[in-house]
Amino acid sequence: MVLAQGLRVGILGATGAVGTEILAILAERSFPVAELRLLASPRSAGQTLSFRETVLSVEAVSEQTLKGLDLILASAGASVSRQWLPIAVKGGAIAIDNSSAYRMEPNVPLVVPEVNPEDLKTHQGIIANPNCTTILMTVALWPLHQVRPMRRIVAATYQSASGAGAKAMQELKDQALDILKGQPPRTAVFPYPLAFNLFPHNSPLNEQGYCQEEMKMVNETRKIFHAPQLRLTATCVRVPVLRAHSEALNVEFFEPFPLQEARDRLQTAPGVQFVEDWQRNYFPMPLEATGKDPVLVGRLRQDISEPNALELWLCGDQIRKGAALNAVQIAESLIAQGLL
């Protein structure tokens, strides 16, 4: 339960793009923190970060620095999560993990608070945060799926550099400068130049030709929606945008979905900001989604090739709602349900 003065909270991966965003969001949302530990790899130990006007030192993660925590928010990668989160849970903490390590484990809830907060009741110590593209898509589609179940989803993503971390964002800036100076762009984080370019997502491919990122969307959405038979396919593309992902979605239902009913559902949906001005041809843009909590949804229209299908477009901040904010909202939901 929440102590009178708050919770003992740890952020694992505190110096990364998502970790620093979690730190900011905890302060913004007045999360009940009694003690905060910033944890990272030994090479990051000693760095300092600010929280509510207090300067905190980053510590190397260890059994000792995990001891006594009520809650740990992890954003340090799958291998780190697998190594340290069981230790934290054994010590009494609840772990919310941003990595892919536990997402498809049958006994680990995969949660988007606007969609399936009730799944938190089944947790056994570890709760998984879905992939960024999955979070944005499920927030937008759940209000529709709730009233008229979906038969099939076809997704195309336009993913920003931020999805690969702070170093990737800097690489995009550096590459743009290189090209503008007439120099060959330098690559380190990405396998190919991203500035003034785009390429299919570079995660590993399976035998069917789908990349890991695409299969995350397929499998995670089915788990979150509790819809194992849902038909879903995706094409994921990395685009030269610094921050905020975009998605074009074609959604087929078992019966026609009246356009105005769908619009009404989206305009009142939690976590959604409906953005449409057809006269100005103005719809969601990643630049305007950057730094915002809601998923921007718009360009809703009837599919002219399929009477049971709708088309829509969305943009969302990958670091906030696509990662850090969702994790903090999970913690808030645990508190609201009396689970923390």
N, C-alpha and C positions, 0 to 999 in steps of 0.2 A: 504493500500500500504506500501511498504518498506520505512522506514524513511531513510534519508541520512546516518545516522550513524548505522542503523540496526533496529532490532525488539526487543520488550520487551517480553522475553520468560520465561515461567515457566516450570519446570520439576516436575511433581507430582509423588511421589514415587522415589525421587532422590537418596535415599540410597540403593535401591535394586539393584539386578544384572543388570536388564535392564536399570534402571535409571542412574546408573554410566556409563553404556556403551553409553547411549544417550549423556551424558556429554562429554565423550571422542570423540564421532563421530562429535558432533557440532564443537569441536576444530579442529579435523583432516580435516574436509571439509570446514573450514573457513566460517561457516554459519554466516550470518549477524546478530549478537547479539549486541544490544545496552545496554540491561539490562538483567540480568539473575537471576531468583529467584529459589532457591532449596527448594522444598516443600515436606513435609512428615508428618507422624503422630506426635503427641506431644511427644511421647517417643523418637523419633529420632531428635527432635529439639535440636539445639546446636552443633550437629556434624559439622565437617568442611570437605569440598571437594575442590579440586583445579580445576580451569578452566583458561586456558591460563596464567599460572603463577600467578593467583590471587586466594587467599584463600577465599572461600565463606562459610558462615554459613547456615546451614539448618534451615528453619523456619517451624513452624506448619501451616498446611493449614487452611485457614479461609477466610471469605468473604473479609477481609482486604488485606490479602496477595495475593488474586486473582485479586484484583482491578487493572485496567489499563493495563492488559496484552494484547498483540496482538496474542500470540500463547501459547498454553499449550500442552505439551507432557506428557501424563498420563500413568503410569505403576504401579498403586497401587492396582489393583484388581477391580472387577466389582462393589462391593458395594460402594467403595470409589468414583469410576467414576460416578455412578448414583447420589451420594450425591452432588458432587462438580462441575462436568462439566457443568450442566445447569446454575449454578451460574456464572461460568467463561464466558460462552457464552452470557448470559444476559448482562454481563459487557462489551461485545464487542470482546472477544477473539474467535479465532478458536481453537477447541480442537481436537487433534489427540489421540485416545484412544487405548491402547494396550490390554485392557481387553475384555472379551466376552460380556460386558454389552449391547452394541448397535449394534453388528455385523449384526444381522438379522432383525433389524428395517428397514422397507421398505423405510423410508425417510433418512436413513443414508448410505452414500456410503461406501462400503467395498473395499479397494483399494490396489492393488499391482502396483506400478508405471510402471513397465515394461509391464504390462498387460492392465490395464484399467484406465489410468490417466484422460481420458475424463470424468469419473464419478465424479470427483471432482467438476465439474461445477454445480452439483445438490445439493451440501452440504447446510445444514441449520445451520451450526455452529459446528456440531460434525462429525468427520470422523473416521471410525473404521479401525484399523489395524487387518488383519486376524490372525488366529491361526498360530503358527510357521510352523507346518507340511503343512498347506494349502499354505502358502507363498512359501515354497521351491518347492512344487509340481507344483504350477501354473507357476512359473518362468520357470521351465523346460519344461512344456507341452504346454504352450501358443504358442511358435513358430511353433509347429506341428499342433495344433488345428486351428490356423489362416488359414492355407492353405488346410487342410483336416480335417474337423470336426470329433470329436471323438464320438463314439457310447457308449463306456463303459470303465471305468477305474477300475482296481483292484489294490489296494495299500496295502503294508505291511510296517509298519514303525518300526524303531529301534531307540528309543528315549533316549537321554542321560539324565543324572541327572540334567543338567543345566535347563531343561524344568520346573523343580519344584523349581528353585531358588538357591541362593547362599548357603542356609543352606543344601539343598539336595546334592549339590556338596561336601560340607564338610562331610556330613554323609557318602557318598560313600567312601571317603578317610579313615574316621575313621573305617568304617566296614572292609575295606581291612586290616587295621592294626590289628584290633581285630582278624580276622580269621588267619592271619599270625602268631599271638601270641598264637593261640590255644584257644582263648576266643570266647564266643558267640557274634555275632555282635549285636550292639545296634541299635534299630530303633526308630525314632521319626518323621521324615518327611514322610518316606515311611511306608506302612503297613507291608512290608516284607523286609528281607535283599536284597539289590541290588548287593553288592559286590560278585563276582564269581557266579552270579545268574542272572536271568531275569524273568519277569512276565508280563502278559497282563496289559495294562494300567489300573490304579486303579481308573479312574474317574467313576462316577455313571453309572450303566447299565439301559437301557430301557427295555420294555417288550419283545422286539425282541432279547435281548441279546447283543446289541451293546452298547459300552460305549460312554460317552459324547464326548471324544476326536475323536472317529471314526465318529460320526455324525457331528461334526464340519467340518471335511474334506469334507463330502458329501454335506452339505448344503452351506457352504461357497464357495466351488468351483463352484457350480451351479450359485450362485449369481455373483461371479466375472466374470465368463465366459458368463453371460447372457444366460445360457443354462439350463433352469429348467427341461428339459427332459433328461439331461445327466445321464446315468446309472453309478453309482459309489458305490463301497463297499471298506471297509478298515478294517484292523486288526492292532491295535496299540500296540506296545510292549515296555516296559521300559527295557533298557539294561545297563550294568555296564560300561558306557562310561561317562567321565566327561562332555564333551562339544561337541556339533555338532550332529545333527540328521542324520539318513540315511533312505532311502526309496527304496524299490523295487517296480517298477511299471510295470504292464501289461496293455497296452493301445490298445483297439480295435477301428478301424476306420470303416467308412461305405464302404470303398474301400481299396485295397492294398496301402500301403505307401512305395514306393521304399526306401530301406535302405540307399543308398547313398544320396538321397534327404533329408531324415531325418537327417543324419549326417551333411550335409551341413548347414541345418537350425540351428542346435544346435551349430555348431562351430562359427556361426556369431550372435547368439542371445544375446541381452543385458542381463546382469546379470548372464550369464552362462559361466563357464569355462569347456570346453570339455576335459576330461581326459581319454585317452585310449592308452594302449600299450599292444597289444595282445601277442606279443612275450615274454614279461616279466610278463604277467598276472597281469598287473598293472592298477588299476582303482581307482575311488574316495574312500578315507578313511576318517573317521571322524577326525582322528588326523591331517590330512593335511588340512581339511576344517576349523579347529579351528582358529579363528582370521581373517579369510578371508571374503571379501565381496561377491564374486560370489558364486553361487550354482555350485558345482562340479558335472558334469554329465558324465556318461560313461557306458561301457558294453552294448552298444546299439546293439540289435540283433533281428532277425526275430523270432517270436513265432513259434516253429515247430508244434504246435497243431492247429494254427489258421492263415490262410494266410493274414487276414486283421489286424493282431495285431503285435505290437512291444513290446519288453522288454527293460527296462533300469534301471539303478541304479544311485542314487544321494546321495550326502552328503552336508550338509550346516550348517553353524554356527547358532544355534538356537537363541543365544542372539543378534547376529549382524543382518544378513539378516532376520532371523526369528522373529525379534522384533524391536530392536533399530534402525538399519539402515533403515528398511522399513519405520518407522515413520518419520525419518529425510528426507528421499527421498520424502515422501508425502509432507512435508513442502516445500522442494525445488521445487517440481512440482507446488504447489500452487503459489509460487513466479513466476516461469517461465510462468505460465498461467495468471498472473496478478490478481490472486484471493486472494493474501495476501500482 
